[in-house]
């Protein structure tokens, strides 16, 4: 009964949550597509047996499914906390400390479902898996308050927030939403359960929406008449495209197993349109002067299509092994190395190598204890003047988990991952926009450049549960 209550509580928590990291608001957040066991072992699982949890990672495991019918349901949640700070200096320009000026805590929920079937014909195994999973999620949510240099001793109320603080003059919102997801089909064939090959096909479809708003408060409207609206809405619909992967698995001996998989580059087109402060993108002209001095008018719509009309999921290659040492704890150790072709996305990016490792001990052959670690690298674009640059950001993660039987017929696995990353970024809402008549007493807001960027500390907690039913077909 306690286990049933635990499961119900977990499900309620998962499906009441939404949102994700602002760093990936344009490129999207890579969604974890495995089960809780894979997550708790550091996402290392190029070789696994019996369930569909690692098939999206290595389609070659489809031929090694458990014989019969297997159904698996995986709800998951990501908690994202972001802290932005700027350095503070004393009267003599001496560094004091980094001061947080905004803190965002959001969370995101998703689910993955699989149903698989394997039949054995003499020495040959034939497996098939049908599933649904999100691949890229664009959800993010950022909010901040802007205060002026009002007297902190005068006391405030209403929009002026708690007594003792300068009045709030604006509230800023930056939000993206949408995803790329679809049904996937995996097929695999194995020989004597020691060699297996498989392929996976998934038709991706989805949309992407971007919103930026600056809302002036009543306190600001009492101080100034120079308060222009800021409301930007950009949306895009993706054309359907196929994501393809293939893999192999090889049982070398009773101690060592190997796996290899590759995911093909996926390129999608999306139709982009937008509204800027109430004006449709097709009606906005941007006037520029050409090299010959002649006035050249360009549609903003063309600029949007050029910058955002093409979207690429990079190709990747991954190899790993599973080692089963001789001991009483039924230990399994997994280690994977992955090469991601980020140069597929942008020529300013370089290809990167990611590492994944995990270990599982069976205590008294009943209670599994799982731990893992992974180290991933990605990129983001920043601008300095009229020039774009790429910056690398790394994210180490630590994982743990366990599992148990529910009502003697359902396998329940629980996994958790803690990740952290640090990077620099410019202010998402530049200060000069708020330099309006009447809003400030002595201070003159000015934009910070890359000599004094935001210092961002971000942490992510991923929770995953897996429920697996298996029926042996006689």
Residue pairs with C-beta under 8 A, 6 or more apart in sequence:
3 404
3 406
3 412
4 406
4 407
7 406
7 412
7 465
7 467
10 75
10 414
10 463
10 465
11 75
11 465
13 77
13 463
14 75
14 76
14 77
14 109
14 111
14 463
14 465
15 75
15 109
16 109
17 77
17 79
17 107
17 108
17 109
18 106
18 107
18 108
18 109
18 139
19 80
19 106
19 107
19 108
19 139
19 140
19 141
20 29
20 78
20 80
20 106
20 108
20 137
20 139
20 140
20 141
21 29
21 80
21 82
21 140
21 458
21 460
22 82
22 104
22 140
22 141
22 142
22 174
22 428
23 380
23 393
23 423
23 425
23 456
23 458
24 138
24 140
24 380
25 138
25 140
25 174
25 176
25 210
26 176
26 210
26 308
27 345
27 380
28 136
28 137
28 138
28 179
28 180
28 208
29 78
29 108
29 136
29 137
29 138
29 139
29 140
30 135
30 136
31 110
31 133
31 134
31 135
31 136
31 137
31 179
32 39
32 43
32 76
32 462
32 464
33 56
33 57
33 112
33 133
33 134
33 135
34 43
34 45
34 53
34 54
34 56
34 57
34 74
34 464
35 51
35 52
35 53
35 54
35 72
35 74
35 112
35 413
35 415
35 464
35 466
35 468
36 53
36 74
36 401
36 403
36 413
36 414
36 415
36 464
36 465
36 466
37 45
37 48
37 51
37 53
37 360
37 368
37 370
37 401
37 403
37 413
37 415
37 466
38 44
38 45
38 48
38 53
38 54
38 57
38 415
39 399
39 401
39 415
39 416
39 417
39 462
39 464
40 358
40 370
40 371
40 372
40 399
40 400
40 401
40 402
40 413
40 414
40 415
40 416
40 417
40 464
41 334
41 358
41 359
41 360
41 370
41 371
41 372
41 399
41 401
42 334
42 356
42 357
42 358
42 371
42 372
42 373
42 374
42 397
42 399
43 57
43 336
43 356
43 358
43 372
43 374
43 397
43 399
43 417
44 320
44 334
44 335
44 336
44 356
44 357
44 358
44 372
44 374
45 53
45 54
45 57
45 58
45 320
45 334
45 336
45 358
46 54
46 57
46 58
46 247
46 249
46 258
46 259
46 260
46 261
46 318
46 319
46 320
46 321
46 322
46 334
46 336
47 58
47 61
47 249
47 257
47 258
47 259
47 320
47 321
47 322
47 334
48 54
48 61
48 64
48 322
48 334
49 61
49 64
49 66
50 64
50 65
50 66
51 65
51 66
51 70
51 72
51 411
51 468
51 470
52 62
52 65
52 70
52 72
52 114
52 116
52 129
52 131
52 186
53 72
53 74
53 114
53 466
54 61
55 61
55 62
55 114
55 116
55 129
55 131
55 186
55 198
55 200
56 131
56 133
56 184
56 200
56 245
57 261
57 318
58 198
58 247
58 249
58 259
58 260
58 261
58 318
59 186
59 188
59 198
59 199
59 200
59 245
59 246
59 247
59 261
60 188
60 196
60 197
60 198
60 246
60 247
60 248
60 249
60 259
60 260
60 261
61 188
61 196
61 198
61 247
61 249
61 259
62 116
62 127
62 128
62 129
62 186
62 187
62 188
62 196
62 198
62 200
63 118
63 125
63 126
63 127
63 188
63 189
63 190
63 196
63 197
63 198
63 249
64 125
64 127
64 188
64 190
64 193
64 196
64 249
65 116
65 117
65 118
65 125
65 127
65 129
65 188
66 118
66 470
66 472
67 118
67 119
67 120
67 125
67 472
67 473
68 117
68 118
68 470
68 471
68 472
68 473
69 115
69 116
69 117
69 470
69 471
69 473
70 114
70 115
70 116
70 117
70 468
70 469
70 470
70 471
71 114
71 115
71 116
71 468
71 469
71 470
72 113
72 114
72 115
72 116
72 466
72 467
72 468
72 469
73 111
73 112
73 113
73 466
73 467
74 111
74 112
74 113
74 114
74 464
74 465
74 466
74 467
75 109
75 110
75 111
75 464
75 465
76 109
76 110
76 111
76 112
76 462
76 463
76 464
76 465
77 107
77 108
77 109
77 462
77 463
77 464
78 107
78 108
78 109
78 460
78 461
78 462
78 463
79 105
79 106
79 107
79 460
79 461
79 462
79 463
80 104
80 105
80 106
80 107
80 108
80 458
80 459
80 460
81 103
81 104
81 105
81 458
81 459
81 460
82 103
82 104
82 105
82 142
82 456
82 457
82 458
83 100
83 102
83 103
83 456
83 457
83 458
84 100
84 101
84 102
84 103
84 454
84 455
84 456
85 98
85 99
85 100
85 101
85 454
85 455
85 456
85 457
86 98
86 99
86 101
86 448
86 452
86 454
86 455
87 95
87 96
87 97
87 98
87 99
87 452
87 455
88 95
88 96
88 97
88 98
88 99
89 95
89 96
90 96
98 455
101 144
102 143
102 144
102 145
104 141
104 142
104 143
106 140
106 141
108 137
108 139
110 134
110 137
112 131
112 132
112 133
112 134
113 131
113 132
113 133
114 129
114 130
114 131
115 129
115 130
115 131
116 127
116 128
116 129
116 130
117 127
117 128
117 473
118 125
118 126
118 127
118 128
119 125
119 126
119 473
123 191
123 192
124 189
124 190
124 191
125 189
125 190
125 191
125 193
125 196
126 188
126 189
127 186
127 187
127 188
127 189
127 190
127 198
128 185
128 186
128 187
128 188
129 184
129 185
129 186
129 187
130 183
130 184
130 185
130 186
131 183
131 184
131 186
132 181
132 182
132 183
132 184
133 181
133 184
133 202
134 179
134 180
134 181
135 179
135 180
135 181
135 182
135 202
135 204
135 243
135 313
136 179
136 180
136 206
136 313
137 179
137 180
138 176
138 177
138 178
138 179
138 208
138 209
139 176
139 177
139 178
139 179
140 174
140 175
140 176
141 174
141 175
142 172
142 173
142 174
142 175
142 428
143 171
143 172
143 173
143 174
144 171
144 172
144 428
144 429
145 161
145 168
145 170
145 171
145 172
146 168
146 169
146 170
146 171
146 172
146 429
146 434
147 161
147 165
147 166
147 167
147 168
147 169
148 166
148 167
148 169
148 434
148 439
148 440
148 441
148 443
149 166
149 440
149 441
149 442
149 443
150 156
150 160
150 166
150 167
150 441
151 166
151 441
152 164
152 165
152 166
153 164
155 163
155 164
156 162
156 163
156 164
156 165
156 166
156 167
157 163
158 218
158 219
159 167
159 168
159 217
159 218
159 219
159 220
160 166
160 167
160 168
160 219
161 167
161 168
167 217
167 219
167 220
168 217
168 219
169 216
169 217
169 219
169 220
169 223
169 434
169 439
170 214
170 215
170 216
170 217
170 220
170 434
171 214
171 215
171 217
172 213
172 214
172 215
172 428
172 429
173 211
173 212
173 213
173 214
173 215
174 211
174 212
174 213
174 428
174 429
175 210
175 211
176 208
176 209
176 210
176 211
177 208
177 209
178 206
178 207
178 208
178 209
179 206
179 207
180 204
180 205
180 206
180 238
180 268
180 313
181 204
181 205
181 206
182 202
182 203
182 204
182 205
182 243
183 202
183 203
184 200
184 201
184 202
184 243
185 200
185 201
185 202
186 198
186 199
186 200
186 201
187 198
187 199
188 196
188 197
188 198
188 199
189 196
189 197
189 198
190 196
190 197
190 249
193 251
194 250
194 251
195 248
195 249
195 250
195 251
196 248
196 249
196 250
197 246
197 247
197 248
197 249
198 246
198 247
198 248
199 244
199 245
199 246
200 244
200 245
200 246
200 247
201 242
201 243
201 244
202 242
202 243
202 244
203 240
203 241
203 242
203 243
204 238
204 240
204 241
204 242
204 243
204 266
204 268
205 238
205 240
206 238
207 235
207 236
207 237
207 238
207 270
208 235
208 236
208 238
208 270
209 233
209 234
209 235
209 236
210 232
210 233
210 234
210 235
211 232
211 233
211 234
212 230
212 231
212 232
213 230
213 231
213 232
214 229
214 230
214 231
214 429
214 433
216 227
220 227
220 436
220 439
221 227
223 438
223 439
224 436
224 437
224 438
224 439
225 437
225 438
226 436
226 437
226 438
227 436
228 277
229 277
229 278
230 277
230 433
231 275
231 276
231 277
231 278
232 274
232 275
232 276
232 277
233 274
233 275
234 272
234 273
234 274
234 275
234 281
234 304
234 308
235 272
235 273
235 274
236 270
236 271
236 272
236 273
236 308
236 309
237 270
237 271
238 268
238 269
238 270
238 311
239 268
239 269
239 270
239 271
241 266
241 267
241 268
241 269
242 266
243 263
243 264
243 266
243 313
244 263
244 264
244 266
245 261
245 262
245 263
245 264
246 261
246 262
247 259
247 260
247 261
247 262
248 259
248 260
248 261
249 257
249 258
249 259
250 257
250 258
250 259
251 257
252 258
254 324
255 323
255 324
255 325
255 326
256 321
256 322
256 323
256 324
257 321
257 322
257 324
258 319
258 320
258 321
259 319
259 320
259 321
259 322
260 317
260 318
260 319
260 320
261 317
261 318
262 315
262 316
262 317
262 318
263 315
263 316
264 315
265 312
265 313
265 314
265 315
265 341
265 344
266 312
266 313
267 310
267 311
267 312
267 313
268 310
268 311
268 312
268 313
269 309
269 310
269 311
270 308
270 309
270 310
270 311
271 309
272 281
272 301
272 304
272 305
272 308
272 309
273 280
273 281
273 282
273 301
273 304
274 280
274 281
274 300
274 301
274 304
275 281
276 284
276 300
281 299
281 300
281 301
281 304
282 299
282 301
284 299
284 300
284 301
285 297
285 298
285 299
285 300
286 297
286 298
286 299
286 300
286 303
287 295
287 296
287 297
288 295
288 296
288 297
288 298
289 295
289 296
290 296
312 344
312 345
314 340
314 341
314 342
314 343
314 344
314 345
315 340
315 341
315 344
316 338
316 339
316 340
316 341
317 338
317 339
318 336
318 337
318 338
318 339
319 336
319 337
320 334
320 335
320 336
320 337
320 356
321 334
321 335
322 332
322 333
322 334
323 332
323 333
323 334
323 335
324 331
324 332
324 333
325 331
325 333
329 361
329 362
329 363
330 361
330 362
330 365
331 359
331 360
331 361
331 362
332 359
332 360
333 357
333 358
333 359
333 360
334 356
334 357
334 358
334 359
334 372
335 356
335 357
336 355
336 356
336 357
337 353
337 354
337 355
337 356
338 353
338 354
338 355
338 356
339 351
339 352
339 353
339 354
340 351
340 352
340 353
340 354
340 377
341 351
342 349
342 350
342 351
342 352
342 378
342 379
343 349
343 350
343 351
345 379
346 379
346 381
346 390
348 379
348 381
348 388
348 389
348 390
349 379
349 390
350 392
352 377
352 378
352 392
353 377
354 374
354 375
354 376
354 377
355 374
355 375
356 372
356 373
356 374
357 372
357 373
357 374
358 370
358 371
358 372
358 373
358 399
359 370
359 371
359 372
360 368
360 369
360 370
361 368
361 369
361 370
362 368
363 369
367 402
367 404
368 402
368 403
369 402
370 399
370 400
370 401
370 402
370 415
371 399
371 400
372 398
372 399
372 400
373 396
373 397
373 398
373 399
374 396
374 397
374 399
375 394
375 395
375 396
375 397
376 394
376 395
376 397
377 392
377 393
377 394
377 395
378 392
378 393
378 395
379 390
379 391
379 392
379 393
380 390
380 391
380 393
380 423
380 425
381 388
381 389
381 390
381 391
382 388
382 389
382 390
382 391
382 425
382 426
382 450
383 389
383 426
384 449
384 450
391 423
391 424
393 421
393 422
393 423
394 421
395 419
395 420
395 421
396 419
396 420
397 417
397 418
397 419
398 417
398 418
398 419
399 415
399 416
399 417
399 418
400 415
400 416
401 413
401 414
401 415
401 416
401 464
402 413
402 414
403 411
403 412
403 413
403 414
404 412
405 411
405 412
406 412
406 467
409 469
410 467
410 468
410 469
411 466
411 467
411 468
411 470
412 465
412 466
412 467
412 468
413 465
413 466
413 468
414 463
414 464
414 465
414 466
415 462
415 463
415 464
415 465
415 466
416 461
416 462
416 463
416 464
417 460
417 461
417 462
417 464
418 459
418 460
418 461
418 462
419 459
419 460
419 461
419 462
420 457
420 458
420 459
420 460
421 458
422 455
422 456
422 457
422 458
423 456
423 458
424 450
424 453
424 454
424 455
424 456
425 453
425 454
425 456
426 448
426 449
426 450
426 453
426 454
427 447
427 448
427 453
427 454
430 447
431 445
431 446
431 447
431 448
432 445
432 446
432 447
434 445
435 444
435 445
435 446
448 454
